[in-house]
Amino acid sequence: MNQKITNVFDKYSGNLSLKDARKEGILPMTLDRLVKADEIEKVAPGFYVMKDTFIDELYLAQSMYPKGIFSHETVLDINQIGTYIPQKINMMFPKGYHVPKERLEKYAIHPHYTTKETYELGLTEKESFYGNKIIIYDLERTLCDMWNSRYKASAEVKQEALKEYMSSPNRDTNKLRKYMQTLKSPKEMKSYMVPLY
């Protein structure tokens, strides 16, 4: 494998999506040749990793589903809010976007759906645990999603998350209240929040 390709893989912590490979000037047939030569592994359609490298599951999931935005407990975990470790990757999709169920199960993705009007509310860029760029919802949007009455999050997880957020110097309660209005958050959330000011 030439140095240019090694450097590109290093830049993405040993993981590489086909989209990013093209952006870096690496052709798909070059990657296929490296797979055949047993120098890299193809772990999913359009996704490659260096030998003996941990798979960046968040980068992989978003490469597979570019319309999927990380949400709910996954965002709490990325931001190290609370102590709960999600068993699946939570991703939000716009309503009407079809995602084959078998593939979701294969990659341990728990899908959520939202209206086209609120799909882009709170989008932000963050780094995965391996340093790759991913798109997630901000904490204010995530808290509203966690407290959504249609979502069955454990009371302990959502209370711990809100409590931790409210004690953070980076909290933005104006933004949170605005989102709560837009997303029609339940009164229960407001009641829990008031004593935390």
LOGUZA-654314 format. One record per residue: x, y, z of N, C-alpha, C in turn; residue in one letter. Coordinates in steps of 0.001 Angstrom, whole numbers, padded with zeros to 6 digits. Atoms other than C-alpha are relative to their C-alpha. Layout:
     n.px     n.py     n.pz    ca.px    ca.py    ca.pz     c.px     c.py     c.pz  nupa
        X        Y        Z        X        Y        Z        X        Y        Z     A
...
***
This chain:
     n.px     n.py     n.pz    ca.px    ca.py    ca.pz     c.px     c.py     c.pz  nupa
   000848  -001182   000000   000000   000000   000000   000894   001246   000000     M
  -000881  -001169   000051   001483   003372  -000948  -000264   000970   001155     N
   000036  -000896  -001163   002140   006133   001589  -001223   000918  -000012     Q
   001148  -000911   000115  -000629   008411   000265  -001255  -000668   000592     K
   001186   000719  -000472  -003291   005766   000951   000103  -000258   001504     I
  -000209   000218  -001441  -001794   004915   004349  -000316   001275   000773     T
   000248  -001294  -000659  -001898   008627   005264  -001493   000321   000063     N
   001447  -000266   000024  -005549   008879   004229  -000697  -000863   001051     V
   000597   000881  -001013  -006507   005864   006350   000335   000502   001409     F
  -000401  -000537  -001310  -004529   007363   009262  -000843   001219   000370     D
   000802  -001215  -000215  -006449   010628   008860  -001396  -000348   000540     K
   001343   000444  -000424  -009718   008686   009387   000071  -001138   001033     Y
  -000214   001001  -001072  -008355   006515   012239  -000139  -001440  -000483     S
  -000006   001373   000529  -007956   003439   010031  -001297  -000445  -000635     G
   001297   000275   000627  -011560   003607   008728  -000138   000932  -001196     N
   000181  -000893   001148  -012600   005002   005355  -001274  -000340  -000766     L
   001210   000198   000807  -015925   005489   003600   000359   000280  -001454     S
  -000244  -000195   001430  -016090   005399  -000187  -000124   001484  -000361     L
   000212  -001436   000258  -017389   008990  -000182   001254   000800   000367     K
  -001202  -000720  -000418  -014361   010224   001792   001222  -000419  -000814     D
  -001109   000471   000847  -012009   008060  -000287   000020   000797  -001309     A
   000095  -000772   001256  -013260   009789  -003456   000448   001441   000227     R
  -000364  -001384  -000345  -012873   013182  -001756   001520   000138   000112     K
  -001466   000004  -000177  -009242   012242  -001011   000735  -000444  -001266     E
  -000626   000375   001273  -008632   011170  -004627   000352  -001471  -000134     G
  -000241   001451   000104  -008689   007396  -004052  -001169  -000632  -000748     I
   001046   000608   000828  -010592   005429  -006676  -000543  -001287   000625     L
   000587   001244  -000522  -013017   002591  -005778   000783  -001248  -000422     P
  -000726   001202   000454  -010990   000143  -007906   001321  -000177   000759     M
  -001220   000085  -000818  -007872   000984  -005863  -000322  -000711   001314     T
   000421   000633  -001254  -009739   000019  -002683  -000303  -001484  -000214     L
   000312   001405   000311  -011040  -003186  -004313   001280  -000826  -000174     D
  -001280   000687   000199  -007473  -004074  -005323   000673  -000287   001349     R
  -000596   000175  -001336  -006285  -003562  -001723  -000745  -001057   000817     L
   000796   001040  -000674  -009128  -005768  -000446   000446  -001367  -000518     V
  -000429   001272   000615  -008139  -008523  -002914   001401  -000396   000455     K
  -001377   000260  -000437  -004498  -008173  -001823   000066  -000236   001508     A
   000109   000241  -001441  -005701  -008621   001793   000752   001046   000837     D
  -000676  -001082  -000732  -004223  -005255   002830  -000985   000807   000832     E
   001067  -000663  -000756  -007537  -003741   003962  -001227  -000911  -000029     I
   001242   000787  -000019  -010990  -005134   004811  -001181   000859  -000408     E
   001256  -000684   000326  -014340  -004210   003329  -001021  -000539   001004     K
   000865   000487  -001079  -016633  -004398   006382  -001485   000259  -000262     V
   001388  -000300   000376  -019797  -002982   004754   000050   000585  -001402     A
  -000036  -000610   001337  -020840  -001727   001322   000557   001425   000061     P
  -000596  -001339   000042  -018608   001271   000600   000711   000421   001276     G
  -000697  -000361  -001244  -016744   001085   003926   001164  -000961   000241     F
  -001236   000777  -000088  -013161  -000070   004497   000755   000308   001293     Y
  -000855  -000225  -001173  -010840  -000541   007466   001362  -000646  -000223     V
  -001342   000582   000024  -007136  -001186   007868  -000050  -001284   000818     M
  -000090   001251  -000766  -006206  -004616   009179   000250   000307   001476     K
  -000187  -000133  -001452  -006370  -004990   012987  -000328   001404   000528     D
   000430  -001334  -000431  -008198  -001676   013405  -001416  -000103   000551     T
   001371  -000044  -000523  -011263  -000974   015539  -000897   000706  -001003     F
   000952  -000628   000917  -014320  -000149   013468  -000655   001178   000716     I
   000680  -001185  -000521  -015640   003378   014048  -001481  -000155  -000368     D
   001391   000357   000298  -019284   002306   014308  -000884   001199  -000336     E
   000810  -001188   000283  -020688   005843   014285   000289   000525  -001413     L
  -000406  -000427   001348  -018722   006844   011174  -000561  -000985  -001041     Y
   000553   001035   000889  -019773   003547   009559  -001507   000193  -000177     L
   001466  -000147   000060  -023468   004058   010441  -000406   001203  -000840     A
   000383  -001185   000773  -023552   007560   008999   000433  -000096  -001461     Q
  -000391   000234   001401  -021699   006424   005870  -001076  -000833  -000690     S
   001050   000862   000554  -024384   003766   005373  -001313   000777  -000178     M
   001267  -000748  -000005  -027240   006162   006174   000274   001492   000153     Y
  -000336  -001430  -000095  -026249   009764   005327  -001167   000866   000507     P
   001170  -000764  -000494  -029815   010906   006160  -000231  -000233   001494     K
   000168   000309  -001418  -029520   009399   009659   000822   000935   000864     G
  -000678  -000921  -000925  -028691   011881   012418   000037  -000673   001371     I
  -000095   000637  -001311  -027406   010562   015748  -000863   000757   000999     F
   001001  -000589  -000886  -029989   011137   018461  -000086  -000766   001320     S
   000350   000669  -001252  -031338   010163   021895   001228  -000396   000835     H
  -001081   000436  -000898  -029036   008107   024162   001372  -000001  -000665     E
  -001289  -000010   000702  -026337   007954   021470   000668   001367   000143     T
  -000541  -001358  -000154  -025922   011747   021660   000455   000225   001441     V
  -000399  -000140  -001413  -025849   011608   025471   001352  -000684   000220     L
  -001251   000753  -000134  -023084   008988   025236   001164   000757  -000652     D
  -001053  -000756   000707  -021071   011035   022672   000438   001194   000841     I
  -000300  -001185  -000818  -021312   014078   024959   000358  -000343   001443     N
  -000312   000491  -001354  -020616   011948   028056  -000919   000625   001057     Q
   001028  -000472  -000926  -023853   013013   029722  -000659  -001238   000604     I
   000618   001154  -000658  -025146   010528   032292   000911  -001213  -000020     G
  -000811   001221  -000141  -023959   007006   032934  -000505  -001156  -000858     T
   000596   001073   000789  -026191   004986   030602   000789  -000218  -001293     Y
  -000687   000323   001255  -024416   003174   027748  -001005  -000689  -000926     I
   001010   000594   000882  -026776   002542   024818   000471  -001302  -000653     P
  -000302   001285   000628  -026934  -000990   023399  -000064   000100  -001529     Q
   000144  -000197   001447  -027911   000299   019938   000342   001435  -000344     K
  -000284  -001354   000474  -027056   003326   017834  -001343   000644  -000352     I
   001244  -000718   000280  -029966   005793   017850   000209   000979  -001139     N
  -000085  -000914   001142  -030512   007576   014533  -001390   000497  -000351     M
   001264  -000624   000398  -033236   009990   013473  -000025   000150  -001518     M
   000195  -000114   001450  -034601   009907   009917  -001230   000856  -000271     F
   001229  -000729   000323  -037113   012124   008144  -001123  -001005  -000284     P
   001144   000895   000254  -040603   010551   008012  -000088  -000297  -001483     K
   000132   000386   001410  -041109   008600   004804   001290  -000533  -000600     G
  -001291   000504   000491  -037415   007698   004437   000048  -001495   000308     Y
   000049   001453  -000197  -037269   003941   003895   001385  -000566   000332     H
  -001249   000668  -000402  -034583   002002   005742  -000315  -001479   000186     V
   000285   001431  -000154  -034548  -001816   005300   000284  -000502   001419     P
  -000067   000452  -001390  -035188  -003429   008697   001192  -000938   000271     K
  -001094   000978  -000216  -032640  -006270   008247   001347   000714   000142     E
  -001280  -000721  -000060  -029820  -003799   007621   000127   000781   001298     R
  -000024  -000735  -001270  -030778  -001739   010659   000410  -000936   001128     L
  -000316   000991  -001035  -030624  -004868   012800   001460  -000435  -000099     E
  -001383   000444   000217  -027322  -005944   011250   001007   000988   000589     K
  -000923  -001026  -000502  -025690  -002627   012212  -000439   000590   001340     Y
   000476  -000381  -001346  -027521  -002344   015581  -000482   001454   000070     A
   000532  -001363   000039  -029349   000852   014622  -001462   000010   000435     I
   001383  -000191  -000451  -032505   001914   016458  -000510   001259  -000708     H
   000448  -001175   000756  -034388   004183   014021  -001111   000780   000713     P
   001064  -000891  -000471  -036545   007159   015014  -000378   000855  -001205     H
   000449  -000800   001148  -038588   009306   012637  -000594   001309   000479     Y
   000531  -001318  -000345  -039477   012981   012702  -000510   000684  -001255     T
   000562  -000714   001153  -041340   015424   010481   001114   000724  -000753     T
  -000996  -000718   000810  -039497   017151   007652   000266   001387   000582     K
  -000133  -001352  -000576  -040110   020470   009476   000983   000021   001181     E
  -000874  -000010  -001190  -038212   019409   012612   001274  -000838  -000187     T
  -001150   000877   000255  -035657   017057   011012   001338   000728   000172     Y
  -001284  -000722  -000046  -032951   019765   010767   000175   000843   001258     E
  -000081  -000798  -001222  -033674   021390   014128   001087  -000548   000931     L
  -001044   000400  -000949  -030527   021260   016273   001135  -000818  -000575     G
  -001119   000750   000602  -028107   019704   013764   001324   000644   000378     L
  -001334  -000512  -000316  -024472   020032   014768   001046  -001049  -000377     T
  -001080   000925   000364  -021128   018510   013816   000833  -000303   001240     E
  -000786   000430  -001162  -019100   016547   016332   000989  -001050  -000496     K
  -000918   001090   000366  -016276   014006   016326  -000462  -001285   000667     E
   000293   001312  -000580  -016881   010303   016860   001084  -000302   001033     S
  -001003   000374  -001010  -014928   008502   019590   001378  -000207  -000632     F
  -001269   000216   000709  -012247   007884   016915   000458   001242  -000763     Y
  -000435  -001261   000611  -012054   011491   015750  -000541   000291  -001387     G
   000584  -000264   001318  -014141   011252   012568  -001219   000907   000124     N
   001119  -000946  -000033  -016675   013957   011704  -001327  -000726  -000190     K
   001347   000572   000093  -020301   012980   012299  -001008   001118   000264     I
   001071  -000980  -000234  -023611   014875   012338  -000923  -000562   001076     I
   000855   000424  -001105  -025602   014698   015553  -000971   001142   000327     I
   000841  -001078  -000517  -028391   016632   017256   000692   000611   001208     Y
  -000585  -000636  -001180  -027354   019172   019863  -000707  -000497   001260     D
   000541   000522  -001265  -028051   018502   023538  -001420   000487   000278     L
   001341  -000543  -000254  -031100   020770   023677  -001054  -000811  -000765     E
   000927   000805   000800  -032803   018873   020856  -000102  -001413   000586     R
  -000045   001361  -000539  -031711   015549   022370  -000838  -000129   001268     T
   000796   000044  -001235  -033234   016348   025761  -001491   000010  -000319     L
   001419  -000027   000409  -036548   017212   024074  -000431  -001355  -000562     C
   000316   001321   000569  -036430   013923   022143  -000089  -001068   001088     D
   000009   000974  -001105  -035645   011976   025323  -001294   000093   000810     M
   001210  -000219  -000804  -038661   013513   027087  -001283  -000091  -000825     W
   001181   000136   000859  -040988   013073   024102  -000874  -001140   000522     N
   000882   001004  -000605  -044031   011176   025377  -000116  -001279  -000844     S
   000058   001205   000848  -043890   008783   022386   001251  -000867   000173     R
  -001242   000763  -000174  -040343   007727   023303   000066  -000538   001421     Y
   000022   000645  -001324  -040050   005261   026166   001405  -000086   000608     K
  -001308  -000007  -000677  -036793   006334   027785  -000245  -000239   001481     A
   000184   000225  -001436  -036253   005291   031377   000034   001347   000705     S
   000104  -001256  -000751  -037160   008026   033861   001374   000393   000546     A
  -001317  -000246  -000590  -033729   007680   035470   000967   000620  -001016     E
  -000926  -000484   001035  -031838   008243   032188  -000334   001435  -000386     V
   000347  -001359   000445  -033807   011324   031108   000132   001026   001122     K
  -000156  -000930  -001124  -033793   012877   034594   001472   000303   000255     Q
  -001442  -000178  -000197  -030058   012310   035001   000586   000928  -001075     E
  -000500  -000809   001115  -029417   013858   031564  -000394   001472   000168     A
   000470  -001376  -000159  -031534   016952   032241   000693   000684   001186     L
  -000662  -000524  -001209  -030009   017409   035699   001443   000401  -000327     K
  -001392  -000261   000361  -026471   017189   034309   000111   001197  -000933     E
   000015  -001120   000949  -027304   019574   031460  -000226   001320   000744     Y
   000358  -001230  -000712  -028857   022135   033832   001119   000488   000924     M
  -001098  -000430  -000872  -025750   022129   036033   001260   000351  -000802     S
  -001162  -000282   000845  -023432   022667   033051   000138   001502  -000260     S
  -000198  -001425   000309  -021853   026104   032476  -000322   000307  -001475     P
   000279  -000189   001436  -022508   025557   028727  -001477  -000107  -000350     N
   001429   000147   000296  -026271   025173   029085  -000536   001251  -000699     R
   000652  -001110   000689  -028470   027329   026867  -001506  -000187   000193     D
   001413   000256  -000351  -031877   027368   028552  -000972   000725  -000929     T
   000883  -000694   000959  -033296   029903   026069  -000241  -000885  -001217     N
   000114   000907   001157  -032562   027534   023206  -000839  -001219   000372     K
   000746   001176  -000446  -033902   024591   025214  -001497   000303   000076     L
   001432  -000370  -000104  -037190   026407   025979  -000632   000176  -001381     R
   000487  -000214   001378  -037540   027390   022301  -000284  -001362  -000664     K
   000167   001346   000557  -037040   023751   021236  -001193  -000713   000647     Y
   001102   000656  -000721  -039488   022560   023916  -001352   000445  -000568     M
   001227  -000551   000599  -042114   024842   022386  -000233  -000593  -001391     Q
   000088   000505   001379  -041393   023765   018790  -000355  -001487  -000026     T
   000188   001456  -000005  -041301   020047   019657  -001120  -000460   000935     L
   001136   000285  -000893  -044269   020296   022059   000363  -000994   001110     K
  -000454   000858  -001097  -042397   018793   025005  -001062  -000067   001102     S
   001043   000156  -001027  -044583   017434   027824   000231   000887   001232     P
  -000065  -000841  -001218  -045385   019470   030962   000922  -000622   001040     K
  -000839   000752  -000948  -043587   016781   032966   001466   000460  -000077     E
  -001386  -000439   000194  -040272   017961   031480   000203   001373   000645     M
  -000062  -001347  -000565  -040966   021579   032433   000017  -000062   001526     K
   000105   000117  -001460  -041923   020569   035984   001296  -000504   000606     S
  -001244   000552  -000519  -038736   018563   036427   001128   001028  -000098     Y
  -001059  -000956   000297  -036647   021405   035015   000023   001203   000961     M
   000108  -001236  -000790  -037920   024338   037132   000876  -000001   001265     V
  -000832  -000040  -001212  -036262   023341   040460   001506  -000055  -000286     P
  -001425   000151   000318  -032954   022799   038613   000678   001326  -000381     L
  -000582  -001301   000372  -032488   026509   037724   000925   000522   001079     Y
***
